[in-house]
């Protein structure tokens, strides 16, 4: 069972890494780039965890370690 | 139009950041964690780019800047 966690910077928080990537893309000739946000994609191999437990456990992992809830949002899917 | 690019480390390449996250999760009591891989999630706002051009342009961006094809894979969706 694999959990895929997407951690993204909240809309109203500045993302300097995204700004740098947007600037680099524009300087490469991609003038259509209006903005870039860079987040994390965390894949967790949960072994044989029962599906009914996995959702609650992964949600806890996000809150305790994987996301900084002050400046980041998270969402995940399990399959 | 938004492109969501997922950049992940290839399966056979060591991922020290993922190892560190896996170790931290286990030390928090999540013994079921068998492994973690950490990648990037890059959201690109493409403004009013015509959909028929967007796929090819984003694929180029990935190859030129966003992914290091020696050690990383990428995939993206556009909507």
Backbone of each chain as nested JSON, in Angstrom:
{
  "chains": [
    {"id": "A", "residues": [
      {"number": 1, "name": "UNK", "atoms": {"N": [0.843, -1.2, 0.0], "CA": [0.0, 0.0, 0.0], "C": [0.882, 1.255, 0.0]}},
      {"number": 2, "name": "UNK", "atoms": {"N": [0.615, 2.146, -0.949], "CA": [1.44, 3.349, -1.115], "C": [0.57, 4.588, -0.849]}},
      {"number": 3, "name": "UNK", "atoms": {"N": [1.083, 5.504, -0.045], "CA": [0.424, 6.801, 0.141], "C": [1.221, 7.859, -0.61]}},
      {"number": 4, "name": "UNK", "atoms": {"N": [0.525, 8.66, -1.401], "CA": [1.165, 9.77, -2.107], "C": [0.701, 11.078, -1.49]}},
      {"number": 5, "name": "UNK", "atoms": {"N": [1.629, 11.762, -0.824], "CA": [1.304, 13.007, -0.129], "C": [1.813, 14.179, -0.954]}},
      {"number": 6, "name": "UNK", "atoms": {"N": [0.935, 15.144, -1.229], "CA": [1.311, 16.373, -1.927], "C": [1.333, 17.495, -0.905]}},
      {"number": 7, "name": "UNK", "atoms": {"N": [2.486, 18.111, -0.731], "CA": [2.61, 19.238, 0.2], "C": [2.868, 20.489, -0.625]}},
      {"number": 8, "name": "UNK", "atoms": {"N": [1.991, 21.474, -0.502], "CA": [2.112, 22.695, -1.31], "C": [2.124, 23.913, -0.391]}},
      {"number": 9, "name": "UNK", "atoms": {"N": [2.815, 24.943, -0.821], "CA": [2.86, 26.188, -0.048], "C": [1.523, 26.905, -0.199]}},
      {"number": 10, "name": "UNK", "atoms": {"N": [0.986, 27.41, 0.909], "CA": [-0.311, 28.094, 0.864], "C": [-0.27, 29.255, -0.119]}},
      {"number": 11, "name": "UNK", "atoms": {"N": [-1.435, 29.525, -0.707], "CA": [-1.554, 30.538, -1.768], "C": [-0.983, 31.893, -1.371]}},
      {"number": 12, "name": "UNK", "atoms": {"N": [-1.199, 32.299, -0.119], "CA": [-0.809, 33.66, 0.279], "C": [0.589, 33.723, 0.891]}},
      {"number": 13, "name": "UNK", "atoms": {"N": [1.359, 32.638, 0.777], "CA": [2.734, 32.623, 1.294], "C": [3.692, 32.73, 0.112]}},
      {"number": 14, "name": "UNK", "atoms": {"N": [4.704, 33.582, 0.276], "CA": [5.693, 33.775, -0.782], "C": [6.466, 32.477, -1.03]}},
      {"number": 15, "name": "UNK", "atoms": {"N": [6.746, 32.163, -2.297], "CA": [7.475, 30.94, -2.662], "C": [8.702, 31.329, -3.486]}},
      {"number": 16, "name": "UNK", "atoms": {"N": [9.824, 31.612, -2.812], "CA": [11.019, 32.094, -3.54], "C": [11.547, 31.053, -4.533]}},
      {"number": 17, "name": "UNK", "atoms": {"N": [11.44, 29.771, -4.187], "CA": [11.921, 28.732, -5.097], "C": [11.084, 28.741, -6.387]}},
      {"number": 18, "name": "UNK", "atoms": {"N": [9.777, 28.893, -6.222], "CA": [8.901, 28.975, -7.386], "C": [9.219, 30.196, -8.233]}},
      {"number": 19, "name": "UNK", "atoms": {"N": [9.483, 31.328, -7.574], "CA": [9.838, 32.546, -8.316], "C": [11.107, 32.337, -9.132]}},
      {"number": 20, "name": "UNK", "atoms": {"N": [12.084, 31.635, -8.525], "CA": [13.355, 31.391, -9.218], "C": [13.128, 30.504, -10.445]}},
      {"number": 21, "name": "UNK", "atoms": {"N": [12.301, 29.468, -10.284], "CA": [12.025, 28.574, -11.412], "C": [11.276, 29.334, -12.512]}},
      {"number": 22, "name": "UNK", "atoms": {"N": [10.309, 30.164, -12.123], "CA": [9.566, 30.948, -13.119], "C": [10.524, 31.862, -13.889]}},
      {"number": 23, "name": "UNK", "atoms": {"N": [11.427, 32.518, -13.182], "CA": [12.393, 33.396, -13.843], "C": [13.286, 32.626, -14.799]}},
      {"number": 24, "name": "UNK", "atoms": {"N": [13.724, 31.438, -14.378], "CA": [14.595, 30.628, -15.235], "C": [13.852, 30.18, -16.49]}},
      {"number": 25, "name": "UNK", "atoms": {"N": [12.594, 29.771, -16.328], "CA": [11.821, 29.338, -17.497], "C": [11.623, 30.496, -18.477]}},
      {"number": 26, "name": "UNK", "atoms": {"N": [11.315, 31.673, -17.942], "CA": [11.127, 32.839, -18.827], "C": [12.422, 33.156, -19.574]}},
      {"number": 27, "name": "UNK", "atoms": {"N": [13.536, 33.07, -18.859], "CA": [14.81, 33.401, -19.516], "C": [15.191, 32.348, -20.551]}},
      {"number": 28, "name": "UNK", "atoms": {"N": [14.594, 31.159, -20.471], "CA": [14.805, 30.135, -21.498], "C": [13.862, 30.319, -22.694]}},
      {"number": 29, "name": "UNK", "atoms": {"N": [13.002, 31.335, -22.626], "CA": [12.134, 31.612, -23.762], "C": [10.673, 31.238, -23.56]}},
      {"number": 30, "name": "UNK", "atoms": {"N": [10.322, 30.753, -22.355], "CA": [8.922, 30.38, -22.099], "C": [8.196, 31.567, -21.478]}},
      {"number": 31, "name": "UNK", "atoms": {"N": [7.927, 32.551, -22.324], "CA": [7.353, 33.806, -21.841], "C": [5.935, 33.626, -21.326]}},
      {"number": 32, "name": "UNK", "atoms": {"N": [5.293, 32.491, -21.684], "CA": [3.914, 32.264, -21.246], "C": [3.792, 31.908, -19.768]}},
      {"number": 33, "name": "UNK", "atoms": {"N": [4.942, 31.684, -19.089], "CA": [4.899, 31.263, -17.682], "C": [4.475, 32.44, -16.81]}},
      {"number": 34, "name": "UNK", "atoms": {"N": [3.272, 32.34, -16.224], "CA": [2.739, 33.432, -15.412], "C": [3.121, 33.267, -13.949]}},
      {"number": 35, "name": "UNK", "atoms": {"N": [3.492, 32.06, -13.554], "CA": [3.881, 31.837, -12.163], "C": [4.179, 30.372, -11.938]}},
      {"number": 36, "name": "UNK", "atoms": {"N": [4.985, 30.097, -10.917], "CA": [5.333, 28.714, -10.579], "C": [5.293, 28.57, -9.059]}},
      {"number": 37, "name": "UNK", "atoms": {"N": [4.761, 27.436, -8.595], "CA": [4.8, 27.088, -7.173], "C": [5.477, 25.73, -7.057]}},
      {"number": 38, "name": "UNK", "atoms": {"N": [6.409, 25.627, -6.137], "CA": [7.123, 24.363, -5.964], "C": [6.721, 23.732, -4.636]}},
      {"number": 39, "name": "UNK", "atoms": {"N": [6.275, 22.499, -4.708], "CA": [5.907, 21.762, -3.497], "C": [6.63, 20.438, -3.437]}},
      {"number": 40, "name": "UNK", "atoms": {"N": [6.221, 19.585, -2.491], "CA": [6.856, 18.277, -2.33], "C": [5.861, 17.176, -2.629]}},
      {"number": 41, "name": "UNK", "atoms": {"N": [6.404, 16.086, -3.132], "CA": [5.623, 14.885, -3.408], "C": [6.294, 13.776, -2.606]}},
      {"number": 42, "name": "UNK", "atoms": {"N": [5.604, 13.244, -1.616], "CA": [6.211, 12.267, -0.715], "C": [5.469, 10.945, -0.87]}},
      {"number": 43, "name": "UNK", "atoms": {"N": [6.179, 9.923, -1.318], "CA": [5.575, 8.601, -1.485], "C": [5.986, 7.721, -0.317]}},
      {"number": 44, "name": "UNK", "atoms": {"N": [5.003, 7.213, 0.4], "CA": [5.272, 6.401, 1.592], "C": [4.812, 4.976, 1.337]}},
      {"number": 45, "name": "UNK", "atoms": {"N": [5.741, 4.031, 1.423], "CA": [5.396, 2.611, 1.317], "C": [4.949, 2.145, 2.698]}},
      {"number": 46, "name": "UNK", "atoms": {"N": [3.675, 1.786, 2.795], "CA": [3.096, 1.446, 4.104], "C": [3.069, -0.058, 4.356]}},
      {"number": 47, "name": "UNK", "atoms": {"N": [3.731, -0.818, 3.522], "CA": [3.733, -2.266, 3.718], "C": [2.317, -2.811, 3.691]}},
      {"number": 48, "name": "UNK", "atoms": {"N": [1.982, -3.645, 4.659], "CA": [0.687, -4.341, 4.654], "C": [-0.327, -3.702, 5.6]}},
      {"number": 49, "name": "UNK", "atoms": {"N": [-0.2, -2.383, 5.821], "CA": [-1.157, -1.693, 6.694], "C": [-2.587, -1.883, 6.192]}},
      {"number": 50, "name": "UNK", "atoms": {"N": [-3.54, -2.228, 7.063], "CA": [-4.932, -2.35, 6.613], "C": [-5.443, -1.009, 6.094]}},
      {"number": 51, "name": "UNK", "atoms": {"N": [-6.141, -1.019, 4.962], "CA": [-6.607, 0.233, 4.351], "C": [-7.425, 1.095, 5.308]}},
      {"number": 52, "name": "UNK", "atoms": {"N": [-8.193, 0.448, 6.195], "CA": [-9.054, 1.235, 7.088], "C": [-8.239, 2.025, 8.114]}},
      {"number": 53, "name": "UNK", "atoms": {"N": [-7.002, 1.59, 8.407], "CA": [-6.138, 2.344, 9.321], "C": [-5.283, 3.375, 8.59]}},
      {"number": 54, "name": "UNK", "atoms": {"N": [-4.97, 3.094, 7.314], "CA": [-3.949, 3.863, 6.61], "C": [-4.303, 5.348, 6.541]}},
      {"number": 55, "name": "UNK", "atoms": {"N": [-5.555, 5.662, 6.23], "CA": [-5.951, 7.078, 6.058], "C": [-5.655, 7.891, 7.304]}},
      {"number": 56, "name": "UNK", "atoms": {"N": [-6.088, 7.379, 8.453], "CA": [-5.908, 8.097, 9.713], "C": [-4.419, 8.228, 10.059]}},
      {"number": 57, "name": "UNK", "atoms": {"N": [-3.648, 7.141, 9.841], "CA": [-2.214, 7.161, 10.154], "C": [-1.473, 8.173, 9.276]}},
      {"number": 58, "name": "UNK", "atoms": {"N": [-1.781, 8.173, 7.972], "CA": [-1.082, 9.097, 7.061], "C": [-1.462, 10.54, 7.386]}},
      {"number": 59, "name": "UNK", "atoms": {"N": [-2.714, 10.757, 7.727], "CA": [-3.127, 12.113, 8.11], "C": [-2.317, 12.589, 9.327]}},
      {"number": 60, "name": "UNK", "atoms": {"N": [-2.133, 11.701, 10.298], "CA": [-1.297, 12.032, 11.463], "C": [0.148, 12.347, 11.054]}},
      {"number": 61, "name": "UNK", "atoms": {"N": [0.707, 11.516, 10.164], "CA": [2.092, 11.738, 9.713], "C": [2.237, 13.119, 9.093]}},
      {"number": 62, "name": "UNK", "atoms": {"N": [1.246, 13.512, 8.291], "CA": [1.295, 14.827, 7.645], "C": [1.302, 15.922, 8.689]}},
      {"number": 63, "name": "UNK", "atoms": {"N": [0.418, 15.791, 9.684], "CA": [0.281, 16.853, 10.684], "C": [1.499, 16.928, 11.599]}},
      {"number": 64, "name": "UNK", "atoms": {"N": [2.072, 15.767, 11.905], "CA": [3.182, 15.748, 12.863], "C": [4.526, 16.067, 12.226]}},
      {"number": 65, "name": "UNK", "atoms": {"N": [4.721, 15.653, 10.957], "CA": [6.076, 15.733, 10.393], "C": [6.14, 16.306, 8.979]}},
      {"number": 66, "name": "UNK", "atoms": {"N": [5.245, 15.852, 8.103], "CA": [5.489, 16.08, 6.669], "C": [5.133, 17.482, 6.205]}},
      {"number": 67, "name": "UNK", "atoms": {"N": [4.131, 18.098, 6.821], "CA": [3.72, 19.434, 6.4], "C": [3.861, 20.414, 7.562]}},
      {"number": 68, "name": "UNK", "atoms": {"N": [4.253, 21.621, 7.242], "CA": [4.249, 22.715, 8.216], "C": [2.941, 23.467, 8.006]}},
      {"number": 69, "name": "UNK", "atoms": {"N": [1.965, 23.222, 8.881], "CA": [0.599, 23.698, 8.623], "C": [0.465, 25.216, 8.68]}},
      {"number": 70, "name": "UNK", "atoms": {"N": [1.472, 25.892, 9.189], "CA": [1.426, 27.358, 9.218], "C": [1.538, 27.904, 7.788]}},
      {"number": 71, "name": "UNK", "atoms": {"N": [2.384, 27.284, 6.989], "CA": [2.628, 27.827, 5.647], "C": [2.315, 26.829, 4.523]}},
      {"number": 72, "name": "UNK", "atoms": {"N": [1.98, 25.591, 4.873], "CA": [1.766, 24.584, 3.831], "C": [0.404, 23.912, 3.966]}},
      {"number": 73, "name": "UNK", "atoms": {"N": [-0.12, 23.464, 2.829], "CA": [-1.292, 22.594, 2.784], "C": [-0.846, 21.208, 2.367]}},
      {"number": 74, "name": "UNK", "atoms": {"N": [-1.651, 20.207, 2.675], "CA": [-1.331, 18.865, 2.186], "C": [-2.609, 18.16, 1.739]}},
      {"number": 75, "name": "UNK", "atoms": {"N": [-2.425, 17.204, 0.866], "CA": [-3.492, 16.273, 0.514], "C": [-2.812, 14.977, 0.153]}},
      {"number": 76, "name": "UNK", "atoms": {"N": [-3.527, 13.875, 0.229], "CA": [-2.898, 12.6, -0.113], "C": [-3.919, 11.638, -0.679]}},
      {"number": 77, "name": "UNK", "atoms": {"N": [-3.403, 10.691, -1.456], "CA": [-4.233, 9.561, -1.874], "C": [-3.489, 8.279, -1.508]}},
      {"number": 78, "name": "UNK", "atoms": {"N": [-4.253, 7.214, -1.314], "CA": [-3.682, 5.929, -0.91], "C": [-4.125, 4.883, -1.91]}},
      {"number": 79, "name": "UNK", "atoms": {"N": [-3.155, 4.103, -2.419], "CA": [-3.597, 2.977, -3.24], "C": [-2.559, 1.853, -3.268]}}
    ]},
    {"id": "B", "residues": [
      {"number": 1, "name": "UNK", "atoms": {"N": [-4.603, 28.091, -17.568], "CA": [-4.17, 26.708, -17.775], "C": [-2.995, 26.393, -16.856]}},
      {"number": 2, "name": "UNK", "atoms": {"N": [-3.144, 25.305, -16.094], "CA": [-2.129, 24.951, -15.09], "C": [-1.514, 23.603, -15.463]}},
      {"number": 3, "name": "UNK", "atoms": {"N": [-0.179, 23.52, -15.444], "CA": [0.506, 22.24, -15.602], "C": [1.025, 21.804, -14.236]}},
      {"number": 4, "name": "UNK", "atoms": {"N": [0.761, 20.548, -13.898], "CA": [1.291, 19.981, -12.649], "C": [2.336, 18.945, -12.988]}},
      {"number": 5, "name": "UNK", "atoms": {"N": [3.588, 19.26, -12.669], "CA": [4.706, 18.378, -12.999], "C": [5.148, 17.642, -11.733]}},
      {"number": 6, "name": "UNK", "atoms": {"N": [5.234, 16.313, -11.826], "CA": [5.737, 15.486, -10.725], "C": [7.127, 15.015, -11.097]}},
      {"number": 7, "name": "UNK", "atoms": {"N": [8.113, 15.38, -10.307], "CA": [9.494, 14.942, -10.551], "C": [9.874, 13.98, -9.428]}},
      {"number": 8, "name": "UNK", "atoms": {"N": [10.229, 12.762, -9.789], "CA": [10.563, 11.746, -8.785], "C": [11.94, 11.175, -9.076]}},
      {"number": 9, "name": "UNK", "atoms": {"N": [12.62, 10.755, -8.026], "CA": [13.945, 10.137, -8.179], "C": [13.76, 8.727, -8.727]}},
      {"number": 10, "name": "UNK", "atoms": {"N": [14.581, 8.354, -9.699], "CA": [14.46, 7.023, -10.302], "C": [14.587, 5.949, -9.223]}},
      {"number": 11, "name": "UNK", "atoms": {"N": [13.924, 4.828, -9.477], "CA": [13.841, 3.727, -8.502], "C": [15.214, 3.257, -8.006]}},
      {"number": 12, "name": "UNK", "atoms": {"N": [16.199, 3.205, -8.912], "CA": [17.485, 2.616, -8.53], "C": [18.5, 3.657, -8.052]}},
      {"number": 13, "name": "UNK", "atoms": {"N": [18.029, 4.885, -7.811], "CA": [18.917, 5.943, -7.299], "C": [18.614, 6.154, -5.816]}},
      {"number": 14, "name": "UNK", "atoms": {"N": [19.676, 6.262, -5.029], "CA": [19.528, 6.455, -3.584], "C": [18.837, 7.788, -3.286]}},
      {"number": 15, "name": "UNK", "atoms": {"N": [17.945, 7.81, -2.309], "CA": [17.213, 9.02, -1.952], "C": [17.44, 9.306, -0.462]}},
      {"number": 16, "name": "UNK", "atoms": {"N": [18.519, 10.026, -0.141], "CA": [18.842, 10.261, 1.275], "C": [17.757, 11.03, 2.026]}},
      {"number": 17, "name": "UNK", "atoms": {"N": [17.104, 11.966, 1.327], "CA": [16.04, 12.737, 1.985], "C": [14.88, 11.809, 2.368]}},
      {"number": 18, "name": "UNK", "atoms": {"N": [14.538, 10.905, 1.439], "CA": [13.487, 9.926, 1.727], "C": [13.865, 9.025, 2.888]}},
      {"number": 19, "name": "UNK", "atoms": {"N": [15.122, 8.608, 2.942], "CA": [15.585, 7.767, 4.052], "C": [15.44, 8.501, 5.379]}},
      {"number": 20, "name": "UNK", "atoms": {"N": [15.785, 9.779, 5.351], "CA": [15.699, 10.577, 6.585], "C": [14.249, 10.698, 7.051]}},
      {"number": 21, "name": "UNK", "atoms": {"N": [13.334, 10.93, 6.093], "CA": [11.915, 11.05, 6.458], "C": [11.399, 9.711, 6.985]}},
      {"number": 22, "name": "UNK", "atoms": {"N": [11.791, 8.605, 6.341], "CA": [11.353, 7.28, 6.797], "C": [11.837, 7.029, 8.228]}},
      {"number": 23, "name": "UNK", "atoms": {"N": [13.106, 7.371, 8.495], "CA": [13.644, 7.178, 9.838], "C": [12.902, 8.017, 10.878]}},
      {"number": 24, "name": "UNK", "atoms": {"N": [12.578, 9.253, 10.502], "CA": [11.864, 10.146, 11.427], "C": [10.459, 9.611, 11.712]}},
      {"number": 25, "name": "UNK", "atoms": {"N": [9.782, 9.111, 10.667], "CA": [8.425, 8.575, 10.866], "C": [8.468, 7.349, 11.784]}},
      {"number": 26, "name": "UNK", "atoms": {"N": [9.451, 6.472, 11.553], "CA": [9.547, 5.273, 12.405], "C": [9.819, 5.665, 13.855]}},
      {"number": 27, "name": "UNK", "atoms": {"N": [10.669, 6.676, 14.045], "CA": [10.994, 7.073, 15.42], "C": [9.803, 7.757, 16.092]}},
      {"number": 28, "name": "UNK", "atoms": {"N": [8.837, 8.213, 15.293], "CA": [7.6, 8.775, 15.857], "C": [6.566, 7.685, 16.152]}},
      {"number": 29, "name": "UNK", "atoms": {"N": [6.916, 6.436, 15.842], "CA": [6.004, 5.338, 16.172], "C": [5.306, 4.702, 14.976]}},
      {"number": 30, "name": "UNK", "atoms": {"N": [5.61, 5.176, 13.766], "CA": [4.964, 4.62, 12.562], "C": [5.834, 3.498, 12.007]}},
      {"number": 31, "name": "UNK", "atoms": {"N": [5.841, 2.371, 12.71], "CA": [6.724, 1.253, 12.37], "C": [6.347, 0.624, 11.036]}},
      {"number": 32, "name": "UNK", "atoms": {"N": [5.133, 0.884, 10.547], "CA": [4.688, 0.288, 9.282], "C": [5.362, 0.911, 8.064]}},
      {"number": 33, "name": "UNK", "atoms": {"N": [6.1, 2.008, 8.256], "CA": [6.722, 2.694, 7.11], "C": [7.875, 1.849, 6.576]}},
      {"number": 34, "name": "UNK", "atoms": {"N": [7.699, 1.313, 5.359], "CA": [8.709, 0.437, 4.763], "C": [9.698, 1.233, 3.913]}},
      {"number": 35, "name": "UNK", "atoms": {"N": [9.325, 2.439, 3.521], "CA": [10.219, 3.25, 2.715], "C": [9.539, 4.54, 2.317]}},
      {"number": 36, "name": "UNK", "atoms": {"N": [10.348, 5.566, 2.035], "CA": [9.811, 6.865, 1.621], "C": [10.665, 7.386, 0.471]}},
      {"number": 37, "name": "UNK", "atoms": {"N": [10.024, 7.965, -0.524], "CA": [10.729, 8.654, -1.607], "C": [10.201, 10.085, -1.648]}},
      {"number": 38, "name": "UNK", "atoms": {"N": [11.095, 11.042, -1.753], "CA": [10.68, 12.447, -1.78], "C": [10.959, 13.027, -3.164]}},
      {"number": 39, "name": "UNK", "atoms": {"N": [9.947, 13.58, -3.778], "CA": [10.098, 14.212, -5.082], "C": [9.58, 15.636, -5.048]}},
      {"number": 40, "name": "UNK", "atoms": {"N": [9.468, 16.242, -6.221], "CA": [8.997, 17.617, -6.319], "C": [7.675, 17.667, -7.07]}},
      {"number": 41, "name": "UNK", "atoms": {"N": [6.874, 18.643, -6.68], "CA": [5.605, 18.889, -7.341], "C": [5.659, 20.344, -7.802]}},
      {"number": 42, "name": "UNK", "atoms": {"N": [5.675, 20.56, -9.105], "CA": [5.867, 21.905, -9.646], "C": [4.612, 22.312, -10.406]}},
      {"number": 43, "name": "UNK", "atoms": {"N": [3.945, 23.363, -9.941], "CA": [2.728, 23.844, -10.596], "C": [3.075, 25.08, -11.424]}},
      {"number": 44, "name": "UNK", "atoms": {"N": [2.815, 24.994, -12.71], "CA": [3.163, 26.09, -13.622], "C": [1.878, 26.712, -14.16]}},
      {"number": 45, "name": "UNK", "atoms": {"N": [1.713, 27.997, -13.911], "CA": [0.586, 28.748, -14.481], "C": [0.994, 29.187, -15.879]}},
      {"number": 46, "name": "UNK", "atoms": {"N": [0.301, 28.654, -16.877], "CA": [0.683, 28.905, -18.278], "C": [-0.138, 30.002, -18.925]}},
      {"number": 47, "name": "UNK", "atoms": {"N": [-0.903, 30.737, -18.123], "CA": [-1.702, 31.807, -18.686], "C": [-2.663, 31.265, -19.735]}},
      {"number": 48, "name": "UNK", "atoms": {"N": [-2.719, 31.919, -20.877], "CA": [-3.706, 31.573, -21.904], "C": [-3.098, 30.744, -23.033]}},
      {"number": 49, "name": "UNK", "atoms": {"N": [-2.05, 29.985, -22.745], "CA": [-1.437, 29.13, -23.77], "C": [-2.472, 28.183, -24.383]}},
      {"number": 50, "name": "UNK", "atoms": {"N": [-2.518, 28.072, -25.719], "CA": [-3.459, 27.124, -26.327], "C": [-3.131, 25.691, -25.885]}},
      {"number": 51, "name": "UNK", "atoms": {"N": [-4.149, 24.902, -25.551], "CA": [-3.917, 23.549, -25.051], "C": [-3.076, 22.703, -26.001]}},
      {"number": 52, "name": "UNK", "atoms": {"N": [-3.223, 22.916, -27.295], "CA": [-2.493, 22.07, -28.251], "C": [-0.99, 22.344, -28.209]}},
      {"number": 53, "name": "UNK", "atoms": {"N": [-0.589, 23.548, -27.768], "CA": [0.838, 23.846, -27.636], "C": [1.382, 23.448, -26.264]}},
      {"number": 54, "name": "UNK", "atoms": {"N": [0.507, 23.46, -25.25], "CA": [0.974, 23.371, -23.868], "C": [1.74, 22.079, -23.602]}},
      {"number": 55, "name": "UNK", "atoms": {"N": [1.237, 20.953, -24.072], "CA": [1.88, 19.654, -23.792], "C": [3.339, 19.649, -24.25]}},
      {"number": 56, "name": "UNK", "atoms": {"N": [3.557, 20.068, -25.485], "CA": [4.909, 20.059, -26.044], "C": [5.815, 21.031, -25.294]}},
      {"number": 57, "name": "UNK", "atoms": {"N": [5.275, 22.216, -24.968], "CA": [6.081, 23.225, -24.271], "C": [6.469, 22.742, -22.87]}},
      {"number": 58, "name": "UNK", "atoms": {"N": [5.533, 22.159, -22.148], "CA": [5.825, 21.7, -20.784], "C": [6.81, 20.534, -20.822]}},
      {"number": 59, "name": "UNK", "atoms": {"N": [6.666, 19.659, -21.804], "CA": [7.623, 18.557, -21.933], "C": [9.038, 19.112, -22.134]}},
      {"number": 60, "name": "UNK", "atoms": {"N": [9.16, 20.124, -22.968], "CA": [10.469, 20.782, -23.159], "C": [10.994, 21.373, -21.853]}},
      {"number": 61, "name": "UNK", "atoms": {"N": [10.12, 22.069, -21.105], "CA": [10.543, 22.68, -19.826], "C": [11.094, 21.621, -18.886]}},
      {"number": 62, "name": "UNK", "atoms": {"N": [10.423, 20.468, -18.842], "CA": [10.878, 19.383, -17.959], "C": [12.268, 18.929, -18.368]}},
      {"number": 63, "name": "UNK", "atoms": {"N": [12.467, 18.73, -19.675], "CA": [13.74, 18.191, -20.152], "C": [14.869, 19.2, -20.001]}},
      {"number": 64, "name": "UNK", "atoms": {"N": [14.544, 20.487, -20.19], "CA": [15.602, 21.501, -20.161], "C": [15.95, 21.962, -18.752]}},
      {"number": 65, "name": "UNK", "atoms": {"N": [14.946, 22.003, -17.872], "CA": [15.194, 22.65, -16.576], "C": [14.67, 21.886, -15.361]}},
      {"number": 66, "name": "UNK", "atoms": {"N": [13.455, 21.37, -15.446], "CA": [12.788, 20.945, -14.205], "C": [13.253, 19.596, -13.685]}},
      {"number": 67, "name": "UNK", "atoms": {"N": [13.62, 18.689, -14.588], "CA": [14.051, 17.357, -14.152], "C": [15.481, 17.107, -14.601]}},
      {"number": 68, "name": "UNK", "atoms": {"N": [16.236, 16.425, -13.768], "CA": [17.566, 15.946, -14.147], "C": [17.375, 14.506, -14.612]}},
      {"number": 69, "name": "UNK", "atoms": {"N": [17.371, 14.299, -15.928], "CA": [16.954, 13.007, -16.471], "C": [17.918, 11.869, -16.144]}},
      {"number": 70, "name": "UNK", "atoms": {"N": [19.11, 12.206, -15.672], "CA": [20.046, 11.147, -15.281], "C": [19.531, 10.411, -14.038]}},
      {"number": 71, "name": "UNK", "atoms": {"N": [18.966, 11.153, -13.122], "CA": [18.554, 10.539, -11.85], "C": [17.067, 10.698, -11.558]}},
      {"number": 72, "name": "UNK", "atoms": {"N": [16.347, 11.451, -12.39], "CA": [14.936, 11.716, -12.079], "C": [14.028, 11.35, -13.25]}},
      {"number": 73, "name": "UNK", "atoms": {"N": [12.789, 10.974, -12.909], "CA": [11.723, 10.813, -13.895], "C": [10.741, 11.963, -13.728]}},
      {"number": 74, "name": "UNK", "atoms": {"N": [9.958, 12.226, -14.761], "CA": [8.911, 13.231, -14.604], "C": [7.65, 12.774, -15.324]}},
      {"number": 75, "name": "UNK", "atoms": {"N": [6.537, 13.325, -14.862], "CA": [5.279, 13.169, -15.581], "C": [4.484, 14.428, -15.282]}},
      {"number": 76, "name": "UNK", "atoms": {"N": [3.52, 14.735, -16.115], "CA": [2.733, 15.947, -15.848], "C": [1.33, 15.798, -16.384]}},
      {"number": 77, "name": "UNK", "atoms": {"N": [0.447, 16.577, -15.772], "CA": [-0.899, 16.699, -16.343], "C": [-1.199, 18.188, -16.509]}},
      {"number": 78, "name": "UNK", "atoms": {"N": [-2.068, 18.491, -17.44], "CA": [-2.403, 19.883, -17.748], "C": [-3.905, 20.042, -17.646]}},
      {"number": 79, "name": "UNK", "atoms": {"N": [-4.341, 21.051, -16.916], "CA": [-5.79, 21.334, -16.935], "C": [-6.091, 22.789, -16.583]}}
    ]}
  ]
}
